[in-house]
Amino acid sequence: MADIELTPQEQYKYDVVTKVINHEMKPGHAAKLLGVSTRQVRRLTAAVEEEGQEAVIHKLKGKVSNHHINPSVKHKALVLIKNIYSDFKPLFVTEKLSQNHAISVSSETTRLWMREAGLWKVHTQKSSKNTYHSWRPRKDYFGELIQFDGSYHHWFEDRYRDEDGNSEVCLLATIDDATGTITHASFSANEGVIAVFEFWKSYILKHGKPLAIYLDSFSTYKINHKAAVDNKDLITQFGRAMKDLGIELIIAHSPQAKGRVERLFGTLQDRLVKEMRLAKVNTPEEGNTFLKAYLPTFNDKFSVIPAQEGNVHRKLSETDRKNLNRIFSIQSERRVNNDFTIQFKNKWYQLLELQPTTIR
């Protein structure tokens, strides 16, 4: 310890205490200068008289910290990060090091190691625009409002391509507004009416009917033709199905309005893509199987406790169950002519004279 040089602060403390020892300064004056109590000055004075300069040096100086991490652990972690987790964010890397490799360090330590190794750059926060967006409070009950959307993304990176060589796949997902829970998710080729019908039929059989669904103005959900402005009765196939089930549809007019599901896809595009890469999940079919095990873990980490206890999803009635296939079907209204014919997609169909329902 004797060969350790004093820092400027330690030298100042030593000089002040020396003046007290030489009766050039009173202990009370020294206490003010050093920001300690008079009793502490007397202790320092006695220690300096006995030990000399070493008395003003912290006892742990030059010693390895109790929280010191073995260099071999750091080396092992960096090798794993370079080989497996090079595009993971520090927090996500920290989770994987603990889960898969029994390396337990803080996310700040991981971030520091990655910065030192050139694997992570400090990201400056983007300056916010002057546009004002107020936060909408969460709904109170689970099932009161379900946010729904689809996200086209390279979910399986370069490990999957469809028959046309396209690697983009659509992930349909719902998030409960009150809890932030992903209530249902599945990979599909698109966000068309058939895929959406299959999604919501599965959702309703699993959870029941939510009070309301919050979604965007995509053509599957809302008629955007100019004729719809003057005719509020024009609805899509999806709108008709939800009306039959008594589920309210709320159309968002901006991405910010349904921010929770937008942020959800941002998180999934970062985490889910990498999780499926690690699990060697290569196709939408494998992805849907993977989601069944992944979503509970994701929800445990990111969901919150609702303001009010209770699930307000409504159970399907016997009539609902009986008509579910009919409700989730593409329906078109056509006029029956006097000769018992109807026209559909430029084709004419002849109805029999005897029908199960009365034709007027």
C-alpha positions as CSV (number, residue, x, y, z in Angstrom):
1,M,0.0,0.0,0.0
2,A,2.9,2.4,0.7
3,D,3.9,2.7,-3.0
4,I,0.4,3.8,-4.0
5,E,0.4,7.5,-4.9
6,L,-2.1,9.8,-3.3
7,T,-4.8,11.3,-5.4
8,P,-5.4,15.0,-5.2
9,Q,-8.3,14.5,-2.9
10,E,-6.3,12.2,-0.6
11,Q,-3.4,14.6,-0.6
12,Y,-5.8,17.5,0.4
13,K,-7.2,15.4,3.2
14,Y,-3.7,14.5,4.4
15,D,-2.6,18.1,4.4
16,V,-5.6,19.3,6.4
17,V,-5.2,16.5,9.0
18,T,-1.5,17.3,9.2
19,K,-2.3,20.9,10.1
20,V,-4.6,19.7,12.9
21,I,-1.8,17.5,14.2
22,N,0.6,20.5,14.1
23,H,-2.0,22.6,15.9
24,E,-2.2,24.9,12.9
25,M,-5.9,24.3,12.5
26,K,-8.7,23.3,14.9
27,P,-10.6,20.1,14.4
28,G,-13.9,22.0,13.9
29,H,-12.4,24.0,11.1
30,A,-10.9,20.8,9.5
31,A,-14.3,19.1,9.7
32,K,-15.9,21.9,7.7
33,L,-13.2,21.7,5.0
34,L,-13.5,18.0,4.7
35,G,-17.3,17.7,5.0
36,V,-17.1,15.3,7.9
37,S,-17.8,15.4,11.6
38,T,-15.4,16.6,14.2
39,R,-15.3,13.1,15.7
40,Q,-14.2,11.8,12.3
41,V,-11.4,14.4,12.1
42,R,-10.1,13.2,15.5
43,R,-10.2,9.6,14.2
44,L,-8.3,10.6,11.1
45,T,-5.8,12.5,13.2
46,A,-5.0,9.5,15.4
47,A,-4.8,7.2,12.3
48,V,-2.4,9.6,10.5
49,E,-0.2,9.9,13.6
50,E,0.0,6.1,13.7
51,E,0.0,5.0,10.0
52,G,1.1,8.1,8.2
53,Q,-0.2,8.8,4.6
54,E,-1.8,5.3,4.3
55,A,-4.5,6.4,6.8
56,V,-6.2,8.7,4.3
57,I,-6.2,6.0,1.5
58,H,-9.3,3.9,1.2
59,K,-8.7,0.4,2.5
60,L,-10.0,-1.2,-0.7
61,K,-7.8,0.8,-3.0
62,G,-5.7,-1.4,-5.2
63,K,-7.7,-4.5,-4.2
64,V,-10.0,-6.4,-6.5
65,S,-13.6,-5.5,-6.0
66,N,-16.0,-8.1,-4.4
67,H,-18.1,-7.6,-7.6
68,H,-15.2,-8.2,-9.9
69,I,-16.1,-10.5,-12.8
70,N,-13.5,-13.1,-13.8
71,P,-11.9,-12.1,-17.2
72,S,-12.6,-15.6,-18.5
73,V,-16.4,-15.0,-18.0
74,K,-16.1,-11.8,-20.0
75,H,-14.2,-13.6,-22.8
76,K,-16.7,-16.4,-22.9
77,A,-19.6,-14.0,-23.1
78,L,-18.0,-11.9,-25.9
79,V,-17.3,-15.1,-27.9
80,L,-21.0,-16.1,-27.6
81,I,-22.2,-12.6,-28.5
82,K,-20.0,-12.5,-31.6
83,N,-20.9,-16.0,-32.8
84,I,-24.6,-16.1,-31.9
85,Y,-26.0,-12.8,-30.6
86,S,-24.2,-10.2,-32.7
87,D,-27.4,-8.4,-33.7
88,F,-29.1,-8.7,-30.3
89,K,-29.6,-5.6,-28.2
90,P,-27.8,-5.6,-24.8
91,L,-30.9,-6.4,-22.7
92,F,-31.9,-9.3,-24.9
93,V,-28.3,-10.6,-24.9
94,T,-28.2,-10.4,-21.1
95,E,-31.4,-12.6,-21.0
96,K,-30.0,-15.2,-23.4
97,L,-26.6,-15.4,-21.6
98,S,-28.5,-16.1,-18.4
99,Q,-31.0,-18.5,-19.9
100,N,-28.8,-20.5,-22.2
101,H,-25.2,-20.2,-20.8
102,A,-25.5,-19.6,-17.0
103,I,-23.7,-16.2,-17.3
104,S,-25.5,-13.8,-15.0
105,V,-24.4,-10.2,-15.4
106,S,-26.3,-6.9,-15.5
107,S,-27.5,-5.5,-18.8
108,E,-25.3,-2.4,-18.2
109,T,-22.3,-4.7,-17.9
110,T,-23.3,-6.4,-21.2
111,R,-23.7,-3.1,-22.9
112,L,-20.3,-1.9,-21.7
113,W,-18.6,-5.1,-22.9
114,M,-20.4,-4.9,-26.3
115,R,-19.3,-1.2,-26.7
116,E,-15.7,-2.1,-25.8
117,A,-15.8,-4.9,-28.4
118,G,-17.4,-2.7,-31.1
119,L,-20.6,-4.8,-31.1
120,W,-22.9,-2.0,-29.9
121,K,-23.0,1.7,-30.7
122,V,-24.6,4.3,-28.6
123,H,-27.9,5.3,-30.2
124,T,-28.8,8.9,-29.8
125,Q,-32.5,9.6,-29.2
126,K,-34.4,11.1,-32.1
127,S,-35.7,14.5,-31.5
128,S,-39.4,14.5,-31.1
129,K,-41.5,16.4,-33.6
130,N,-43.7,19.3,-32.6
131,T,-46.8,17.3,-33.2
132,Y,-48.7,16.7,-29.9
133,H,-50.0,13.2,-29.1
134,S,-51.7,12.7,-25.8
135,W,-51.6,9.2,-24.2
136,R,-54.9,7.4,-24.0
137,P,-55.4,5.6,-20.7
138,R,-55.7,1.8,-20.9
139,K,-59.2,0.2,-20.7
140,D,-60.1,-1.2,-17.3
141,Y,-61.0,-4.8,-18.1
142,F,-59.4,-7.7,-20.0
143,G,-61.4,-8.2,-23.2
144,E,-62.9,-4.7,-23.2
145,L,-60.9,-3.5,-26.2
146,I,-58.7,-5.7,-28.4
147,Q,-56.2,-4.0,-30.8
148,F,-55.7,-5.9,-34.0
149,D,-53.4,-5.6,-36.9
150,G,-51.2,-7.4,-39.4
151,S,-47.5,-6.9,-40.0
152,Y,-45.7,-8.0,-43.3
153,H,-42.1,-8.7,-42.4
154,H,-39.2,-11.1,-43.2
155,W,-40.1,-13.1,-40.1
156,F,-38.0,-16.1,-41.1
157,E,-35.3,-14.0,-42.7
158,D,-33.7,-15.8,-45.7
159,R,-34.8,-19.3,-44.4
160,Y,-38.2,-19.2,-46.1
161,R,-39.6,-18.2,-49.5
162,D,-43.1,-18.9,-50.9
163,E,-43.8,-20.3,-54.4
164,D,-43.3,-16.8,-55.9
165,G,-39.9,-16.4,-54.1
166,N,-41.3,-13.9,-51.6
167,S,-39.8,-14.1,-48.1
168,E,-42.3,-11.7,-46.5
169,V,-45.1,-13.2,-44.4
170,C,-48.0,-11.6,-42.6
171,L,-48.2,-11.9,-38.8
172,L,-51.8,-11.3,-37.6
173,A,-51.9,-10.4,-33.9
174,T,-54.1,-9.1,-31.2
175,I,-53.2,-7.3,-28.0
176,D,-55.5,-6.7,-25.1
177,D,-55.6,-2.9,-24.3
178,A,-56.0,-3.3,-20.5
179,T,-53.2,-5.8,-19.9
180,G,-50.9,-5.6,-22.9
181,T,-51.3,-9.4,-23.3
182,I,-51.0,-10.9,-26.8
183,T,-54.3,-12.8,-26.9
184,H,-53.8,-14.5,-30.3
185,A,-51.2,-14.5,-33.1
186,S,-50.7,-16.5,-36.3
187,F,-48.7,-16.3,-39.5
188,S,-50.6,-16.0,-42.7
189,A,-49.9,-15.4,-46.3
190,N,-51.8,-12.1,-46.3
191,E,-54.3,-9.9,-44.4
192,G,-57.2,-10.7,-46.7
193,V,-60.7,-11.6,-45.6
194,I,-60.3,-15.4,-45.6
195,A,-57.1,-15.2,-43.4
196,V,-58.7,-12.7,-41.1
197,F,-61.9,-14.9,-40.8
198,E,-59.8,-17.9,-39.9
199,F,-57.9,-15.9,-37.3
200,W,-61.0,-14.5,-35.6
201,K,-62.9,-17.7,-35.7
202,S,-60.0,-19.3,-33.8
203,Y,-59.8,-16.3,-31.4
204,I,-63.5,-16.4,-30.5
205,L,-63.5,-20.1,-30.0
206,K,-60.6,-19.7,-27.6
207,H,-61.5,-16.5,-25.7
208,G,-65.1,-15.6,-26.5
209,K,-66.3,-12.4,-28.0
210,P,-64.5,-9.1,-26.9
211,L,-66.6,-6.0,-26.4
212,A,-64.7,-4.0,-29.1
213,I,-61.9,-4.4,-31.7
214,Y,-59.6,-1.5,-32.5
215,L,-58.1,-1.7,-36.0
216,D,-57.0,0.4,-39.0
217,S,-58.9,1.4,-42.1
218,F,-57.5,-1.4,-44.3
219,S,-59.9,-2.5,-47.0
220,T,-60.6,-5.8,-45.3
221,Y,-62.1,-3.9,-42.4
222,K,-63.5,-0.7,-43.9
223,I,-64.9,0.3,-47.3
224,N,-62.8,3.2,-48.4
225,H,-64.7,3.9,-51.7
226,K,-66.0,7.4,-51.9
227,A,-69.6,6.0,-52.1
228,A,-69.2,4.9,-48.4
229,V,-69.0,8.5,-47.3
230,D,-72.7,9.1,-48.1
231,N,-73.9,5.5,-47.4
232,K,-73.0,4.4,-43.9
233,D,-74.7,1.1,-44.4
234,L,-71.9,-0.1,-46.7
235,I,-69.7,-2.5,-44.6
236,T,-67.1,-5.1,-45.4
237,Q,-67.5,-8.9,-45.0
238,F,-65.6,-8.6,-41.8
239,G,-67.7,-5.8,-40.6
240,R,-70.9,-7.8,-41.3
241,A,-69.5,-10.8,-39.4
242,M,-68.6,-8.7,-36.3
243,K,-72.1,-7.1,-36.5
244,D,-73.7,-10.5,-36.5
245,L,-71.6,-11.4,-33.4
246,G,-72.4,-8.1,-31.6
247,I,-68.7,-6.9,-31.5
248,E,-68.1,-3.2,-32.0
249,L,-65.5,-2.1,-34.5
250,I,-63.5,1.0,-33.8
251,I,-61.5,2.4,-36.8
252,A,-58.2,4.1,-35.9
253,H,-57.3,7.1,-38.1
254,S,-53.6,7.0,-37.5
255,P,-50.9,4.5,-36.5
256,Q,-50.4,6.5,-33.3
257,A,-54.0,5.8,-32.3
258,K,-53.4,2.1,-32.0
259,G,-49.9,2.6,-30.6
260,R,-49.9,-0.5,-28.5
261,V,-50.2,-3.0,-31.3
262,E,-47.8,-0.9,-33.4
263,R,-45.2,-1.1,-30.6
264,L,-45.9,-4.8,-30.2
265,F,-44.9,-5.5,-33.8
266,G,-41.7,-3.4,-33.3
267,T,-40.8,-5.6,-30.3
268,L,-41.7,-8.8,-32.1
269,Q,-39.7,-7.9,-35.2
270,D,-36.7,-7.6,-32.9
271,R,-37.2,-10.5,-30.5
272,L,-39.4,-13.0,-32.2
273,V,-37.3,-13.1,-35.4
274,K,-34.2,-13.9,-33.3
275,E,-36.0,-16.4,-31.1
276,M,-37.2,-18.3,-34.2
277,R,-33.7,-18.2,-35.6
278,L,-32.2,-19.8,-32.5
279,A,-35.0,-22.4,-32.4
280,K,-34.4,-23.2,-36.2
281,V,-38.0,-22.3,-37.0
282,N,-38.1,-21.9,-40.8
283,T,-41.7,-21.9,-42.1
284,P,-45.0,-20.2,-41.2
285,E,-46.4,-23.6,-40.2
286,E,-43.5,-24.2,-37.8
287,G,-43.8,-20.6,-36.7
288,N,-47.5,-21.1,-35.6
289,T,-46.5,-24.1,-33.6
290,F,-43.6,-22.1,-32.0
291,L,-46.0,-19.2,-31.1
292,K,-48.1,-21.5,-28.9
293,A,-45.1,-22.0,-26.5
294,Y,-43.6,-18.5,-27.0
295,L,-46.5,-16.3,-26.3
296,P,-47.0,-17.3,-22.6
297,T,-43.4,-16.5,-21.9
298,F,-43.6,-13.2,-23.8
299,N,-46.8,-12.2,-21.9
300,D,-45.2,-13.1,-18.5
301,K,-42.5,-10.6,-19.3
302,F,-44.4,-7.7,-20.9
303,S,-48.0,-7.8,-19.7
304,V,-49.4,-5.6,-16.9
305,I,-52.0,-6.0,-14.2
306,P,-55.4,-4.4,-15.4
307,A,-57.0,-1.6,-13.5
308,Q,-60.0,-3.9,-12.7
309,E,-60.1,-7.6,-12.2
310,G,-62.4,-9.6,-14.5
311,N,-62.7,-10.9,-18.0
312,V,-65.4,-9.3,-20.1
313,H,-65.1,-11.5,-23.1
314,R,-68.6,-12.9,-23.7
315,K,-69.2,-16.6,-24.1
316,L,-70.6,-17.9,-27.3
317,S,-74.3,-18.7,-27.2
318,E,-75.6,-21.9,-28.8
319,T,-76.9,-19.9,-31.7
320,D,-73.4,-18.3,-32.2
321,R,-71.8,-21.8,-32.2
322,K,-74.4,-23.2,-34.6
323,N,-74.0,-20.3,-37.0
324,L,-70.2,-19.7,-36.6
325,N,-69.3,-21.2,-40.0
326,R,-72.0,-19.2,-41.7
327,I,-71.0,-16.0,-39.9
328,F,-67.4,-16.4,-41.0
329,S,-68.2,-16.9,-44.6
330,I,-68.2,-14.6,-47.6
331,Q,-71.8,-13.6,-48.3
332,S,-73.3,-11.6,-51.2
333,E,-76.9,-10.4,-51.6
334,R,-78.5,-11.0,-55.0
335,R,-82.0,-10.3,-56.3
336,V,-84.0,-13.3,-57.5
337,N,-85.6,-12.5,-60.8
338,N,-89.2,-13.5,-61.8
339,D,-87.8,-16.5,-63.7
340,F,-86.1,-17.8,-60.5
341,T,-82.6,-16.8,-61.8
342,I,-79.8,-14.9,-60.1
343,Q,-76.6,-13.4,-61.4
344,F,-73.3,-13.8,-59.6
345,K,-69.9,-12.8,-61.0
346,N,-71.2,-12.6,-64.6
347,K,-72.8,-16.0,-64.4
348,W,-76.5,-16.9,-64.2
349,Y,-77.9,-19.6,-61.9
350,Q,-81.3,-21.2,-62.2
351,L,-83.1,-21.8,-58.9
352,L,-85.5,-24.7,-58.5
353,E,-89.1,-23.9,-58.0
354,L,-89.2,-25.4,-54.6
355,Q,-86.8,-23.8,-52.1
356,P,-86.3,-24.3,-48.3
357,T,-87.0,-20.6,-47.8
358,T,-89.8,-18.5,-49.2
359,I,-88.8,-16.4,-52.2
360,R,-90.7,-13.2,-52.9
